[in-house]
Amino acid sequence: MSRFCLITATYTIEQYCRRQLLRKKRFEFFPFYGEYVFPLRDYPVREVLVVYQTHALKEAVIVEPGLYHTIPDCGELENMPFCLSVSPSLRLVRELSGLKVHYRAGYTPGKAPVDLASACFELAAWNMSRYRGRHIGMTGAVRGSGKDGEHLEASMPENVRGLLEPYKRKTI
């Protein structure tokens, strides 16, 4: 039951933060429209494994590591979106239709920031107490105006939301 609550808490946190937080390999495709900076979906980026140039009618070609880098550099900053910056010399290639990026991003389970790990444990403990109380999604009976009733409970405690605020993806 505790493993289930931890896994559920992890996925709930990722959904709330609108990004994947656990370290995994990621694949992304970026169409080429003349820009040389491409925002990567997940962060922190640990390592760019390979970048491919894709062409309309040809097989993908590996881009040499000297022709691209991340902003900020891999492993430098933790909680900041990363971008892949490519050299303008890639434009000289005819019929370049895009880039395919294979990279590793996220936090390893044992080395996650303390406040993020704490939020996960607190949410897992909160879920565990909900399951044991057998009133999932509802608070206990509340007396008011002479009637008994139940109310919907919050989807996440406020203290967990506060801990997760720095990790939440900001949208404009």
Buried (B, 14 or more C-beta within 10 A) or exposed (E): EEEEBBEBBBEBBBEBBEBBBBBEEBEBEBEBEEEBEBEBBBBBBBEBEEBBBBBEEEEBEEBEEEBBBBBBEBEEBBEEBBBBEBBEEBEEEEEBBBBBBBBBBBBEEEEBBEBBBBBBBBBBBBBBEBEEEEEEEBBEEEEEEEEEEEEEBEEBBEEBBEBBEEBEEEEE
